[in-house]
Amino acid sequence: MSIMTLATLLIFPAFMAYAAASDLVSMRISNRISLGLISAFVVFALVCQLPLAQLGLHLGAGALVLVICFGMFAAGWIGGGDAKLAAATALWIGPELLPAYVMISSVAGGLLTLWILNMRTYPLPRFALGWTWLERLHSPSNGVPYGIALAMAGLFIFPYSTIWKSAAMIG
């Protein structure tokens, strides 16, 4: 397996894991994560020789999700980092897998939300007092780190993507 193939198959999961961890501990997803995903996609699409028509479909999927998610952000339903992460993820997975990604992230996000809301009804254990990130997550005045669900769905779907298959063929 070539270094470029290995990088293609690992860069997306690495960004997804970092986005989930970042959202968990800070309730924030840096623009650098989304920009890194977009940049890496362009490089790997060229290296994997993704056909121009397929590249256009991937760009369209990302743009569609960006528009929809920014509408959701404007309505106050999701955070801006979540909107950008979902769009960057859609870019990688493409239009064929977009319905599955939306479904899986919705179910995962709903379960995550229910679990966090339930956990917020109990006091934090004594040993966890002073853990800033956990206190923030536990506070009813804060939202839910939905980037975790977006990352989980992206990681689940990615092995079925055109990018994954293209990288595997050149490896």
C-alpha positions as CSV (number, residue, x, y, z in Angstrom):
1,M,0.0,0.0,0.0
2,S,1.4,3.4,-1.0
3,I,1.9,6.2,1.4
4,M,-0.6,8.3,-0.5
5,T,-3.2,5.6,-0.3
6,L,-2.6,5.1,3.4
7,A,-2.9,8.9,3.9
8,T,-6.1,9.0,2.0
9,L,-7.6,6.2,4.1
10,L,-6.4,7.7,7.4
11,I,-6.8,11.5,7.0
12,F,-10.6,11.6,7.0
13,P,-10.9,9.4,10.1
14,A,-8.2,11.4,11.9
15,F,-10.1,14.7,11.2
16,M,-13.4,13.1,12.3
17,A,-11.9,11.8,15.6
18,Y,-10.4,15.2,16.3
19,A,-13.6,17.0,15.5
20,A,-15.6,14.7,17.9
21,A,-13.0,15.1,20.7
22,S,-12.8,18.8,20.3
23,D,-16.6,19.2,20.4
24,L,-16.8,17.0,23.5
25,V,-14.2,18.9,25.5
26,S,-14.8,22.5,24.3
27,M,-18.2,22.5,22.7
28,R,-16.5,24.0,19.6
29,I,-15.3,22.7,16.3
30,S,-12.5,24.8,14.8
31,N,-12.7,26.2,11.3
32,R,-9.3,24.6,10.8
33,I,-10.9,21.1,10.9
34,S,-13.4,21.9,8.2
35,L,-10.8,23.7,6.1
36,G,-8.4,20.8,6.5
37,L,-11.0,18.3,5.4
38,I,-11.9,20.4,2.4
39,S,-8.2,20.9,1.4
40,A,-7.4,17.2,1.9
41,F,-10.4,16.2,-0.2
42,V,-9.2,18.3,-3.1
43,V,-5.7,16.8,-2.9
44,F,-6.9,13.3,-2.6
45,A,-9.5,13.6,-5.3
46,L,-6.8,14.6,-7.7
47,V,-4.4,11.9,-6.5
48,C,-7.1,9.3,-6.7
49,Q,-8.0,10.6,-10.2
50,L,-11.6,11.1,-9.3
51,P,-13.4,11.8,-12.6
52,L,-14.4,15.4,-13.1
53,A,-18.2,14.6,-13.1
54,Q,-17.8,12.7,-9.8
55,L,-15.8,15.6,-8.3
56,G,-18.7,17.9,-9.3
57,L,-21.2,15.7,-7.6
58,H,-19.1,15.7,-4.4
59,L,-18.8,19.5,-4.5
60,G,-22.5,19.7,-5.0
61,A,-23.2,17.5,-2.0
62,G,-21.0,19.6,0.2
63,A,-22.6,22.8,-1.1
64,L,-26.1,21.5,-0.6
65,V,-25.4,20.4,3.0
66,L,-23.7,23.8,3.7
67,V,-26.8,25.7,2.6
68,I,-29.2,23.5,4.5
69,C,-27.1,23.5,7.6
70,F,-26.5,27.2,7.6
71,G,-30.3,27.6,7.5
72,M,-30.4,25.4,10.6
73,F,-27.7,27.4,12.2
74,A,-29.6,30.7,11.5
75,A,-32.7,29.1,13.1
76,G,-30.5,28.3,16.2
77,W,-30.9,24.6,15.8
78,I,-27.2,23.7,15.4
79,G,-23.9,25.4,15.9
80,G,-21.8,26.9,13.1
81,G,-19.0,24.4,13.6
82,D,-21.6,21.5,13.2
83,A,-22.8,23.1,9.9
84,K,-19.3,23.4,8.5
85,L,-18.3,19.9,9.6
86,A,-21.4,18.3,8.1
87,A,-20.7,20.1,4.8
88,A,-17.1,19.0,4.7
89,T,-18.1,15.5,5.5
90,A,-20.7,15.5,2.7
91,L,-17.9,16.6,0.4
92,W,-15.9,13.4,1.2
93,I,-18.8,10.9,1.2
94,G,-20.6,12.3,-1.9
95,P,-24.2,12.4,-3.0
96,E,-24.7,8.6,-3.2
97,L,-24.2,8.2,0.6
98,L,-25.6,11.5,1.7
99,P,-29.1,10.1,2.6
100,A,-27.5,7.4,4.7
101,Y,-25.2,10.0,6.4
102,V,-28.1,12.2,7.2
103,M,-30.1,9.3,8.7
104,I,-27.2,7.9,10.7
105,S,-26.1,11.3,12.1
106,S,-29.7,12.1,12.9
107,V,-30.3,8.9,14.8
108,A,-26.9,9.1,16.5
109,G,-27.5,12.8,17.4
110,G,-30.9,12.0,18.8
111,L,-29.5,9.2,21.0
112,L,-26.6,11.4,22.1
113,T,-29.0,14.2,23.0
114,L,-31.3,11.9,25.0
115,W,-28.3,10.4,26.8
116,I,-26.8,13.8,27.7
117,L,-30.2,15.2,28.8
118,N,-30.7,12.2,31.0
119,M,-27.2,12.5,32.5
120,R,-27.9,16.1,33.3
121,T,-30.7,15.1,35.7
122,Y,-28.1,13.5,37.9
123,P,-25.4,15.4,39.9
124,L,-21.8,15.1,38.7
125,P,-19.8,12.6,40.8
126,R,-17.6,14.2,43.4
127,F,-14.4,13.1,41.6
128,A,-15.5,14.9,38.4
129,L,-16.1,18.3,40.0
130,G,-13.6,20.7,38.7
131,W,-13.3,19.0,35.3
132,T,-14.2,22.1,33.2
133,W,-15.2,20.2,30.1
134,L,-17.5,17.8,32.0
135,E,-19.1,20.6,33.9
136,R,-19.7,22.4,30.6
137,L,-21.2,19.2,29.1
138,H,-23.3,18.7,32.2
139,S,-24.8,22.2,32.3
140,P,-28.4,22.5,31.2
141,S,-27.6,25.9,29.8
142,N,-25.3,24.4,27.1
143,G,-26.2,22.6,24.0
144,V,-25.2,19.1,22.9
145,P,-21.9,18.4,21.1
146,Y,-23.5,17.3,17.9
147,G,-20.2,17.0,16.2
148,I,-19.8,13.7,17.9
149,A,-22.8,12.3,16.1
150,L,-21.6,13.9,12.8
151,A,-18.2,12.3,13.2
152,M,-19.6,8.9,14.1
153,A,-21.8,8.9,11.1
154,G,-19.0,10.0,8.8
155,L,-16.7,7.3,10.1
156,F,-19.4,4.7,9.6
157,I,-20.1,5.7,6.0
158,F,-16.6,6.6,4.8
159,P,-15.5,3.0,3.9
160,Y,-18.4,2.9,1.4
161,S,-17.4,6.2,-0.3
162,T,-16.0,6.7,-3.7
163,I,-12.8,8.3,-2.2
164,W,-12.2,5.2,-0.1
165,K,-12.8,2.8,-3.1
166,S,-10.6,4.9,-5.4
167,A,-7.8,5.0,-2.8
168,A,-8.0,1.2,-2.3
169,M,-7.7,0.7,-6.1
170,I,-4.5,2.7,-6.5
171,G,-3.0,1.2,-3.4
